[in-house]
Amino acid sequence: MRSLTPRRPRRDPAPSRWAYRLHRLWMTPMVRRVCRIGVPTLVVFLSVGIFLASADRRASLTAGVATLRDKFEARPEFQVRLVAIEGATTELADAVRATLNLSLPQSSFDIDLDAARQRAESLDAVKTAELRVRSGGVLQVVITERRPVAIWRMPDGLTLVDDGGHRVAGLAARSDRPDLPLIAGEGADRVVPEALDILAAAQPLIPQLRGLMRMGDRRWDLVMERNQRILLPAEDPVRAIEGLIALDAAQDLLARDVLVVDLRSKVRPSLRLAPNALTELRRATGVIDISESEL
């Protein structure tokens, strides 16, 4: 017996033309990236732009961020309460603290470490300074101090200089640092290493040496006791000193009545005798006219 229920028409399983086109379009990688990434990003940017379009909302957002930042930077673990200075004498450490001029306690975020380092290195006695914030609220300052190696006599007073000729500090009197050699003359600070080499070569003469005088910003004179002077050449003064030491050891030259020993000539040294010694020499040799260059 046939069923009286009408038969439903069979549905065509094939997709429609538009469904097929949309499916093929979705299979394109670029389209899928745009739909998954580009569209949400665009929606977010549009939402943020609409929100920030209002000046009141922008001001409120800025104030909220500033408040959160201030609260974060003001936390106790970020507060600097102490400055610890290492590698410096007590006097220099006090000078560094005064130069840094920090109002403590202060947030470490408010301290410009680079500017503070430059202020510390502006002191003559400071060669380098390293600043870092340590745990416990301590600002550590590691100082490399300049070490004076000579006293530079200038028209306006005495100055301590390091091995690079940089000023370290002033000096009230020569007797305050008898352990350091004395240099003088214009430009002497620019050639301190050469002066140290000369002093190292002239060690046997140190007990009689009063200081080094820079002449014409090109060469040195050794100023000895009894107002004696040793004129060094502009080139290779160390070798000239070594020759003088050998000559003095052989003939006891500097113990004689000699005012000037001129070593500028590579051929032979020239001597200038004291007036009394020159008169005695003329009397002994019977030569009335004798020049100092012939000695």
RAMO-V287993 format. One record per residue. RES is the residue in three letters. SS is DSSP state (a for helix, b for strand, c for the rest). PSI is psi as a letter, one per 20 degrees, with the letter a starting at -180 (none if undefined). Layout:
res=[RES	RES]
ss=[SS	SS]
psi=[PSI	PSI]
This chain:
res=[MET	ARG	SER	LEU	THR	PRO	ARG	ARG	PRO	ARG	ARG	ASP	PRO	ALA	PRO	SER	ARG	TRP	ALA	TYR	ARG	LEU	HIS	ARG	LEU	TRP	MET	THR	PRO	MET	VAL	ARG	ARG	VAL	CYS	ARG	ILE	GLY	VAL	PRO	THR	LEU	VAL	VAL	PHE	LEU	SER	VAL	GLY	ILE	PHE	LEU	ALA	SER	ALA	ASP	ARG	ARG	ALA	SER	LEU	THR	ALA	GLY	VAL	ALA	THR	LEU	ARG	ASP	LYS	PHE	GLU	ALA	ARG	PRO	GLU	PHE	GLN	VAL	ARG	LEU	VAL	ALA	ILE	GLU	GLY	ALA	THR	THR	GLU	LEU	ALA	ASP	ALA	VAL	ARG	ALA	THR	LEU	ASN	LEU	SER	LEU	PRO	GLN	SER	SER	PHE	ASP	ILE	ASP	LEU	ASP	ALA	ALA	ARG	GLN	ARG	ALA	GLU	SER	LEU	ASP	ALA	VAL	LYS	THR	ALA	GLU	LEU	ARG	VAL	ARG	SER	GLY	GLY	VAL	LEU	GLN	VAL	VAL	ILE	THR	GLU	ARG	ARG	PRO	VAL	ALA	ILE	TRP	ARG	MET	PRO	ASP	GLY	LEU	THR	LEU	VAL	ASP	ASP	GLY	GLY	HIS	ARG	VAL	ALA	GLY	LEU	ALA	ALA	ARG	SER	ASP	ARG	PRO	ASP	LEU	PRO	LEU	ILE	ALA	GLY	GLU	GLY	ALA	ASP	ARG	VAL	VAL	PRO	GLU	ALA	LEU	ASP	ILE	LEU	ALA	ALA	ALA	GLN	PRO	LEU	ILE	PRO	GLN	LEU	ARG	GLY	LEU	MET	ARG	MET	GLY	ASP	ARG	ARG	TRP	ASP	LEU	VAL	MET	GLU	ARG	ASN	GLN	ARG	ILE	LEU	LEU	PRO	ALA	GLU	ASP	PRO	VAL	ARG	ALA	ILE	GLU	GLY	LEU	ILE	ALA	LEU	ASP	ALA	ALA	GLN	ASP	LEU	LEU	ALA	ARG	ASP	VAL	LEU	VAL	VAL	ASP	LEU	ARG	SER	LYS	VAL	ARG	PRO	SER	LEU	ARG	LEU	ALA	PRO	ASN	ALA	LEU	THR	GLU	LEU	ARG	ARG	ALA	THR	GLY	VAL	ILE	ASP	ILE	SER	GLU	SER	GLU	LEU]
ss=[c	c	c	c	c	c	c	c	c	c	c	c	c	c	c	c	a	a	a	a	a	a	a	a	a	a	c	c	a	a	a	a	a	a	a	a	a	a	a	a	a	a	a	a	a	a	a	a	a	a	a	a	c	c	a	a	a	a	a	a	a	a	a	a	a	a	a	a	a	a	a	a	a	c	c	a	a	a	b	b	c	b	b	b	b	b	c	c	c	a	a	a	a	a	a	a	a	a	a	a	c	c	c	c	c	b	b	a	a	a	c	c	a	a	a	a	a	a	a	a	a	c	c	c	c	b	b	b	b	b	b	b	b	b	c	c	c	b	b	b	b	b	b	b	b	c	c	c	c	b	b	b	b	b	c	c	b	b	b	b	b	c	c	c	c	c	b	b	b	b	b	c	c	a	a	a	a	c	c	c	b	b	b	b	c	c	c	a	a	a	a	a	a	a	a	a	a	a	a	a	a	c	a	a	a	a	a	a	b	b	b	b	b	b	b	c	c	c	b	b	b	b	b	b	a	a	a	c	b	b	b	c	c	c	c	c	a	a	a	a	a	a	a	a	a	a	a	a	a	a	a	c	a	a	a	c	c	b	b	b	b	b	c	c	c	c	c	c	c	b	b	b	b	c	a	a	a	a	a	a	a	a	a	a	a	c	c	c	c	c	c	a	a	a	c]
psi=[p	q	q	i	p	q	p	q	p	p	p	o	i	p	q	r	g	h	h	g	g	h	g	h	h	h	i	p	g	g	g	h	h	g	h	h	g	g	g	h	g	h	g	g	h	h	g	g	g	h	g	i	h	p	h	g	h	g	g	g	g	g	h	g	g	h	g	h	g	g	h	g	h	j	q	h	i	j	p	p	i	q	o	o	p	q	j	q	r	g	g	h	g	h	h	g	g	h	h	h	l	p	o	q	q	q	p	h	h	i	o	n	h	g	h	h	g	h	g	g	i	i	p	h	i	o	g	q	p	p	p	q	p	r	q	j	k	p	o	p	o	o	p	o	q	p	o	p	i	r	p	o	p	r	h	j	a	q	p	p	q	a	i	j	j	q	p	g	r	r	p	g	q	h	i	h	m	i	i	q	q	p	q	r	q	p	j	h	h	i	k	g	h	h	h	h	g	g	h	h	h	k	g	i	i	g	h	i	p	h	r	p	p	p	o	j	k	h	r	q	p	p	o	r	r	k	k	q	p	o	o	q	r	h	p	l	h	g	h	h	g	h	h	g	g	h	h	h	h	h	j	l	g	i	i	r	m	p	g	p	o	o	j	h	p	i	g	q	q	q	q	o	q	q	g	g	h	h	g	h	g	g	h	h	i	j	p	g	o	p	q	h	i	i	none]
